[in-house]
Amino acid sequence: MYCYQCQETAGNTGCKIRGVCGKDETTSNLQDLLIYTLEGIALYGEMLGEKNFIEDKKYGNFITYALFTTITNANFDEIRISNLIKEGLKLRDELKAKLSPAERSKITHDSTVWEYSKEEDLKKKSETIGILSTKDEDIRSLRSLLLFGIKGMSAYTHHAHVLGYEDSSIYIFLVKALSSLTKNIDKTELINLILKTGEMSVTAMALLDKANTSAYGNPEITKVQIGVRNNPGILISGHDLKDLEELLKQTEGTGVDIYTHSEMLPANYYPAFKKYKHLAGNYGNAWWKQSEEFETFNGPILMTTNCITPVKPSYKDRIFTTGSAGYPGVKHIPDRKDKVAKDFSEIIALAKKSKPPKELEKGEIIGGFAHNQVMAVADKVISLIKSGDIKRFVVMAGCDGRQGSRSYFTEIAENLPKDTIILTAGCAKYRYNKLQLGDIQGVPRVLDAGQCNDSYSLAVIALKLKEVFGLKNINDLPLSFDIAWYEQKAVCVLLALLYLGVKGIRLGPTLPAFLSENVAKILVENFNIKLTGKVAEDIAAIKEGK
């Protein structure tokens, strides 16, 4: 295997024996084969033209769902990935059948599928289709940046689709991007596709924002309890709000409480969920602490998407996956069909037999500062900026992770000047959202917009401030970016920010391993991307707008 798509990749070069995430060689190679299958769908789809993907969205839906399953810590289940490959080949052959013999002859794409257990054949195949099959380091780097960007975009697009919102232009772009990965195109064309990925990432995030707020209302400023009650509970993790909605409906009146975990915390900010009195609050912290926190929760856990870590025997009999998530030996709740809700009855029955959660902490945390809420208090914020009470905003969005060096983000939050507001989204906030950082005349110094899925809100806030102050360039705002990255959705957000013209982003705790020296140089020269450094030096630079 060879995988270097996440921030924690071995030695910051690549996982070659087993993934730091826990992914083994067979799973990694199957994911490569699934992507190869998607490239085949894209090649035939591109030959047929855009009309096909506008009239029948099942191909685009499958591409986004399948790419979602390959992001870090989403799906470790070899059988399910193998079945996705087979489903993908059927869809590819449907498209192929629509072409004339002459058109078909122009495309060569291997149709052989190995059973997931035939590891020797799988290894041989992976050598010709995996990342390392691209020999030129810079081309490989650019292809990787493109692939990882569209993986993140696919996650956002799939979440929107679940709520009934689609945009054919995203599917059409994904076809173009995937097909380009099979072609001998030059660096300039790849760079242009990467920049286009940033533009389409904004489209995907705006689509998801519309889907979420249309379904559940605009997030509101909310105090979320982090203690526990005395009832048995179900812990829901991941990112999928539709799953939470259906679980809340099915548990209403059962005596079972629902707790959010990690990136599901922002669900507590939506008006539609506040009517459920058994939504008890948030339990625990970021994804990487789940092995400890799932043990102490006592009740069943529902994993709706990434990030799932290797499951411990102590709670394996009470963890369930659904949607894009999967893990060998863990019960999977099937996807909904014909708009019929998923059946969570087995989880609910188990919860009723469970002890209440063990308390980890007490108190509350505040959030719900998505773009609509911030704009509702914009006059006050603008007044505080003009008076000098707020001197700078620092966007500290992104992902959390296990590495000790991520304490950098806690130290930055603790040591920023008291006239600084932190804008955040994603699980990176768990490094500082429980600190007592105070407020500026009633405006909390940490404004949490929500999930990594809600990073769009931060862009909207920045663009609105630019408009209010009559600035031509977003970089003229008193705004700095100090971003923690981990997986491919963060890559998608980074490309979106670059498309919006943001420069001077600090990225950490390491630069992506998939950036070759020359590609990293391009990003530095054109966008002034910087690696996070020493806390005191970075704060001094942030204060000066550097």
C-alpha positions in Angstrom: 0.0 0.0 0.0 0.9 3.6 -0.3 -1.2 6.3 1.3 -0.4 9.9 2.2 -3.8 11.6 2.1 -4.0 12.7 5.8 -1.9 14.9 8.0 -0.8 12.0 10.3 0.7 9.9 7.5 3.8 8.0 8.7 6.9 10.1 8.9 5.0 12.8 7.0 5.9 10.9 3.8 3.5 8.0 3.4 2.0 4.9 5.0 3.5 1.8 3.3 2.7 -1.1 5.6 -0.3 -0.1 7.5 -2.1 3.3 7.8 -1.6 5.3 10.9 -5.5 5.5 10.8 -5.5 1.7 11.1 -6.3 0.9 7.4 -4.5 -2.2 6.2 -3.0 -3.0 2.8 -6.0 -4.7 1.4 -8.4 -1.9 2.3 -6.1 0.7 0.9 -5.7 -1.2 -2.3 -9.4 -1.7 -2.6 -9.9 2.0 -2.2 -7.5 2.6 -5.0 -9.4 0.2 -7.2 -12.7 1.9 -6.3 -11.2 5.3 -7.4 -10.0 3.5 -10.6 -13.6 2.3 -11.2 -14.9 5.9 -10.7 -12.4 7.0 -13.3 -13.9 4.5 -15.7 -17.4 5.9 -15.1 -16.0 9.4 -15.6 -14.3 8.5 -18.9 -17.5 7.0 -20.4 -19.6 9.8 -18.9 -17.3 12.5 -20.4 -17.6 10.8 -23.8 -21.4 10.9 -23.6 -21.5 14.5 -22.6 -23.0 16.7 -19.8 -26.7 16.0 -20.7 -26.5 12.5 -19.4 -25.5 13.7 -15.9 -28.1 16.4 -15.8 -30.9 14.1 -16.8 -29.9 11.1 -14.6 -28.1 12.1 -11.4 -27.6 8.5 -10.1 -24.1 8.5 -11.6 -23.1 11.7 -9.9 -24.7 10.5 -6.7 -22.7 7.3 -6.8 -19.4 9.1 -7.5 -19.8 11.4 -4.5 -20.9 8.6 -2.2 -18.0 6.3 -3.3 -15.4 9.0 -3.0 -16.8 9.9 0.5 -16.1 6.3 1.6 -12.4 6.7 0.7 -11.7 9.7 2.9 -9.6 9.2 6.0 -11.3 7.2 8.8 -14.6 6.7 7.0 -14.8 3.1 5.8 -12.5 0.2 6.8 -15.0 -2.6 5.6 -13.4 -4.5 2.7 -16.6 -6.3 1.8 -18.6 -3.0 1.4 -15.8 -1.4 -0.6 -15.6 -4.4 -2.8 -19.4 -4.3 -3.4 -19.1 -0.6 -4.3 -16.6 -1.5 -6.9 -18.9 -4.0 -8.4 -21.8 -1.5 -8.4 -19.6 1.0 -10.0 -18.7 -1.3 -12.8 -22.3 -1.9 -13.6 -22.9 1.8 -13.8 -19.9 2.2 -16.0 -21.1 -0.5 -18.3 -24.5 1.2 -18.5 -22.7 4.3 -19.8 -20.5 2.3 -22.1 -23.6 0.7 -23.7 -24.9 4.1 -24.7 -21.8 4.7 -26.8 -21.3 3.7 -30.4 -18.7 1.0 -31.1 -16.4 3.7 -32.6 -16.7 5.8 -29.5 -16.1 2.8 -27.2 -12.9 1.9 -29.0 -11.4 5.3 -28.0 -11.5 4.3 -24.3 -9.6 1.5 -22.6 -10.5 0.8 -19.1 -9.9 -2.5 -17.5 -13.2 -4.2 -16.3 -11.6 -7.0 -14.3 -12.7 -7.1 -10.6 -11.0 -9.3 -8.1 -12.8 -10.6 -5.0 -11.5 -8.6 -2.1 -9.8 -11.8 -0.7 -7.5 -12.3 -3.6 -4.8 -10.1 -2.2 -2.0 -11.1 -4.6 -4.1 -10.0 -7.6 -5.1 -6.9 -5.8 -1.4 -6.0 -5.0 -0.5 -6.5 -8.7 -3.3 -4.3 -9.8 -2.6 -1.6 -7.2 0.9 -1.2 -8.6 -0.5 0.0 -11.9 -3.3 2.2 -10.7 -2.3 3.6 -7.3 -0.6 6.9 -6.4 2.9 5.7 -7.1 2.0 4.6 -10.7 2.5 8.3 -11.6 6.3 8.5 -11.7 6.8 12.2 -12.1 6.8 13.6 -8.6 5.3 17.0 -9.4 2.5 15.5 -11.6 1.8 13.0 -8.9 1.6 15.8 -6.3 -0.8 17.8 -8.4 -3.0 14.8 -9.2 -3.1 14.0 -5.5 -4.1 17.6 -4.6 -6.8 17.4 -7.2 -8.0 14.0 -6.0 -8.0 14.8 -2.3 -9.8 18.1 -3.0 -12.7 16.4 -4.9 -12.9 13.8 -2.2 -13.7 16.5 0.3 -16.1 18.2 -2.2 -17.9 14.9 -2.6 -18.5 14.6 1.2 -20.2 18.0 1.2 -22.1 17.2 -1.9 -23.4 13.9 -0.6 -24.6 15.5 2.6 -26.6 18.0 0.6 -28.0 15.2 -1.6 -29.2 13.3 1.5 -31.4 16.4 2.3 -32.7 16.6 -1.3 -30.3 19.2 -2.7 -28.2 18.6 -5.8 -26.3 20.6 -8.4 -25.5 18.9 -11.7 -22.5 21.3 -12.3 -20.7 19.6 -9.4 -21.2 16.2 -10.9 -20.1 17.4 -14.3 -16.9 18.8 -12.8 -16.2 15.6 -10.8 -16.4 13.7 -14.1 -13.9 16.0 -15.7 -11.6 15.9 -12.7 -11.7 12.1 -12.4 -11.2 11.5 -16.1 -8.2 13.9 -16.1 -6.5 11.7 -13.6 -6.2 9.0 -16.3 -4.8 11.4 -19.0 -1.3 12.7 -19.8 -2.1 16.4 -19.2 0.6 18.9 -18.3 1.2 20.8 -15.0 -0.6 24.0 -16.2 -3.8 22.2 -17.0 -3.7 20.3 -13.7 -3.1 23.6 -11.8 -6.1 25.1 -13.6 -8.2 22.1 -12.6 -7.1 22.4 -9.0 -8.1 26.1 -9.0 -11.5 25.1 -10.5 -11.8 22.6 -7.6 -11.6 25.5 -5.3 -14.4 27.3 -7.1 -16.6 24.2 -7.2 -15.8 23.6 -3.5 -17.4 26.9 -2.7 -20.5 25.8 -4.8 -20.7 22.5 -2.9 -20.4 24.2 0.5 -23.0 26.8 -0.4 -25.3 24.0 -1.5 -24.9 22.2 1.8 -25.4 25.4 3.8 -28.7 25.9 1.9 -29.7 22.2 2.5 -29.0 22.3 6.2 -30.6 25.7 6.9 -33.7 24.9 4.7 -34.2 21.6 6.6 -33.3 22.7 10.1 -33.3 26.5 10.3 -30.4 28.9 10.8 -28.1 28.0 13.7 -28.7 30.1 16.8 -26.5 31.1 19.6 -26.8 28.2 22.0 -25.4 27.0 25.3 -24.8 23.3 25.1 -24.6 21.1 28.2 -21.5 18.9 28.4 -22.6 16.9 31.5 -24.8 13.9 31.6 -28.3 13.0 32.8 -29.5 9.8 34.6 -31.2 8.2 31.6 -29.6 5.7 29.3 -28.3 7.3 26.2 -27.2 6.9 22.5 -24.1 8.7 21.3 -24.2 9.9 17.7 -20.9 10.9 16.0 -19.8 11.8 12.6 -21.5 14.6 10.6 -24.9 13.5 9.2 -27.8 15.6 10.4 -30.4 13.6 8.7 -29.4 10.5 10.7 -29.7 12.6 13.9 -33.2 13.8 12.9 -34.4 10.3 12.3 -32.8 9.0 15.5 -34.4 11.8 17.6 -37.9 11.0 16.1 -37.5 7.3 16.8 -36.3 7.8 20.4 -38.9 10.4 21.4 -40.8 9.2 24.4 -38.7 6.1 24.9 -36.8 7.3 28.0 -33.5 7.3 26.0 -31.4 10.5 25.7 -29.4 11.4 22.7 -25.9 12.9 23.0 -23.8 14.4 20.2 -20.1 13.7 19.9 -17.3 15.5 18.1 -18.5 17.0 14.9 -22.1 16.4 15.7 -21.9 19.1 18.5 -23.2 21.8 16.2 -26.5 20.0 15.7 -27.4 21.4 19.0 -27.4 24.9 17.4 -30.3 24.2 14.9 -33.8 25.3 15.9 -35.4 22.1 14.5 -33.5 19.9 17.0 -34.1 22.1 20.0 -37.7 20.9 20.2 -36.4 17.4 21.2 -36.1 17.5 25.0 -34.2 14.3 25.0 -31.3 15.8 23.0 -29.2 16.0 26.2 -26.1 17.9 25.0 -22.6 16.9 23.9 -20.4 14.1 25.3 -16.7 14.1 24.9 -14.3 15.8 22.6 -12.7 15.4 19.1 -12.8 12.2 17.1 -9.4 10.9 18.2 -10.4 10.5 21.8 -13.3 8.1 21.0 -11.5 5.0 22.1 -11.7 6.3 25.7 -15.0 8.2 25.5 -16.9 5.4 23.8 -15.9 3.1 26.7 -17.2 5.4 29.4 -20.4 6.3 27.5 -21.9 2.8 28.4 -24.7 3.0 25.8 -24.7 2.3 22.0 -22.8 4.6 19.6 -23.9 5.4 16.1 -21.2 6.4 13.7 -22.7 8.3 10.7 -19.6 9.2 8.7 -15.9 9.7 9.3 -14.1 9.7 11.7 -14.1 6.2 13.1 -10.9 4.8 14.6 -10.0 1.2 15.2 -12.8 -0.3 17.3 -11.9 -1.8 20.7 -13.4 -5.1 21.8 -14.7 -3.4 25.0 -17.4 -1.5 23.0 -17.5 -3.4 19.6 -20.8 -5.0 20.5 -22.5 -1.6 21.0 -21.1 0.5 18.1 -23.0 0.8 14.8 -22.1 2.4 11.5 -24.3 3.8 8.8 -24.0 5.8 5.6 -20.4 6.1 4.3 -18.9 4.8 7.6 -17.9 1.1 7.9 -15.8 -1.1 10.0 -15.2 -4.9 9.9 -17.4 -6.9 12.3 -19.4 -3.8 13.3 -23.2 -3.9 12.6 -24.1 -1.5 9.7 -27.5 0.2 9.5 -28.6 0.1 5.8 -29.2 3.3 3.8 -32.7 4.6 3.5 -34.7 3.6 0.4 -37.6 5.3 -1.3 -37.3 8.1 1.3 -38.2 5.6 4.1 -36.3 6.5 7.3 -33.5 4.3 8.5 -34.4 1.7 11.1 -32.6 2.4 14.4 -34.7 0.0 16.5 -31.9 -2.3 17.3 -29.8 0.6 18.7 -32.7 1.9 20.7 -33.4 -1.6 22.2 -29.8 -1.9 23.2 -29.8 1.6 24.7 -32.8 0.7 27.0 -30.7 -2.0 28.5 -27.6 0.2 29.1 -26.4 2.1 32.1 -26.5 5.9 31.9 -23.2 7.5 30.6 -20.3 8.1 33.0 -19.8 11.8 33.5 -16.6 13.2 31.9 -17.1 16.9 32.7 -19.7 19.5 33.7 -20.7 22.8 32.4 -21.6 24.2 29.0 -20.1 25.5 25.8 -21.5 28.2 23.5 -21.8 28.0 19.8 -24.1 28.7 16.9 -22.3 31.6 15.2 -22.9 30.7 11.6 -23.1 33.5 9.1 -26.8 34.3 9.6 -26.3 34.7 13.3 -23.2 36.8 13.0 -24.9 39.0 10.5 -27.8 39.5 12.9 -25.3 41.2 15.4 -23.2 42.7 12.6 -23.9 46.3 13.7 -22.4 45.6 17.1 -19.4 43.8 15.7 -18.7 46.5 13.2 -19.0 49.1 15.9 -16.5 47.3 18.1 -14.1 47.1 15.1 -14.4 50.8 14.5 -13.9 51.7 18.1 -10.8 49.5 18.3 -12.3 47.1 20.8 -11.9 44.3 18.2 -8.6 44.6 16.5 -8.4 41.3 14.6 -10.2 38.2 13.7 -8.3 34.9 13.5 -9.8 32.0 11.6 -8.8 28.9 13.5 -10.9 26.3 11.7 -10.2 22.8 10.5 -9.5 19.5 12.0 -8.1 18.1 15.3 -5.7 15.2 15.5 -3.6 13.1 17.9 -0.2 14.7 17.5 1.2 16.5 20.5 2.3 19.4 18.3 -1.4 20.3 17.9 -1.1 21.9 21.4 0.1 24.9 19.3 -3.5 25.8 18.5 -4.4 25.8 22.2 -1.4 28.0 23.0 -2.3 30.4 20.2 -5.9 30.7 21.5 -4.6 31.2 25.1 -2.1 33.9 24.1 -3.8 35.9 21.5 -4.5 39.5 22.6 -7.8 40.0 24.4 -9.0 42.3 21.5 -8.9 39.3 19.1 -11.9 37.2 18.0 -11.4 33.6 17.0 -13.7 32.3 14.2 -13.8 28.6 14.1 -15.5 25.6 12.5 -14.7 21.9 12.5 -13.3 19.7 15.3 -10.1 21.9 15.6 -12.2 23.9 18.1 -11.9 21.2 20.7 -8.4 22.5 21.3 -9.8 25.7 22.9 -13.6 25.8 23.0 -13.7 24.9 26.6 -11.2 27.5 27.7 -12.4 30.6 29.5 -11.3 33.2 27.0 -14.0 35.7 27.9 -15.8 38.1 25.6 -15.5 41.6 24.1 -18.5 43.6 25.4 -20.8 40.6 25.2 -19.3 39.1 22.0 -17.6 35.8 22.9 -14.0 35.6 21.8 -14.6 32.2 20.3 -17.3 32.2 17.6 -18.1 28.6 16.6 -19.8 28.4 13.2 -20.3 24.7 13.4 -18.9 21.6 11.7 -16.1 21.5 9.1 -19.2 21.2 6.8 -20.0 24.8 7.9 -16.7 26.4 6.9 -18.7 28.2 4.2 -20.0 30.4 7.0 -16.6 31.8 7.8 -16.1 32.7 4.1 -19.5 34.4 4.0 -18.6 36.4 7.2 -15.3 37.5 5.7 -16.9 38.5 2.4 -19.6 40.4 4.2 -17.1 42.4 6.3 -15.2 43.2 3.1 -18.3 44.6 1.6 -19.3 46.6 4.8 -15.9 48.2 5.0 -15.8 48.9 1.2 -12.6 47.0 0.6 -11.6 45.6 -2.7 -9.5 42.8 -1.4 -10.4 40.3 1.3 -6.7 40.4 2.5 -7.2 44.0 3.5 -9.5 42.9 6.4 -8.1 42.6 9.9 -8.3 38.9 9.4 -5.7 36.1 9.7 -6.0 32.4 9.0 -4.3 29.8 11.2 -5.7 26.5 9.9 -5.3 23.0 11.4 -5.7 20.3 8.7 -6.1 16.6 8.9 -8.1 15.0 6.1 -9.5 15.7 2.6 -12.4 18.0 3.6 -9.8 20.4 4.9 -8.0 20.2 1.6 -11.3 21.1 -0.1 -11.8 24.1 2.3 -8.2 25.2 1.7 -8.7 25.2 -2.1 -12.0 27.1 -1.6 -10.2 29.8 0.4 -7.5 30.1 -2.3 -10.2 30.5 -5.0 -11.7 33.3 -2.9 -8.4 35.1 -3.0 -7.2 34.5 0.6 -3.5 34.8 1.0 -1.1 34.3 3.9 -2.8 31.2 5.4 -0.8 29.5 8.1 -1.3 25.7 7.8 -0.3 23.1 10.3 0.9 21.2 12.2 2.7 20.0 9.1 2.5 20.8 5.4 0.8 18.0 3.4 3.1 15.1 2.5 1.6 15.0 -0.9 3.0 18.4 -1.8 6.2 18.0 -3.7 8.9 20.6 -3.2 8.0 22.3 -6.5 4.2 22.3 -5.9 4.6 23.6 -2.4 6.8 26.4 -3.9 3.9 27.3 -6.3 1.5 27.6 -3.3 4.0 29.7 -1.4 4.8 32.1 -4.3 1.2 32.5 -5.4 -0.7 32.4 -2.2 1.9 33.0 0.5 0.9 29.8 2.4 3.1 29.3 5.5 3.7 26.5 7.9 2.7 27.2 11.5 5.8 28.1 13.6 6.5 29.1 17.2 3.6 30.4 19.1 5.1 33.7 20.2 6.5 34.5 16.7 3.2 33.6 15.0 1.2 35.7 17.4 3.5 38.7 16.8 3.1 38.3 13.1 -0.7 37.9 13.3 -0.9 41.2 15.3 0.9 42.9 12.5 -1.3 41.3 9.8 1.5 39.1 8.5 
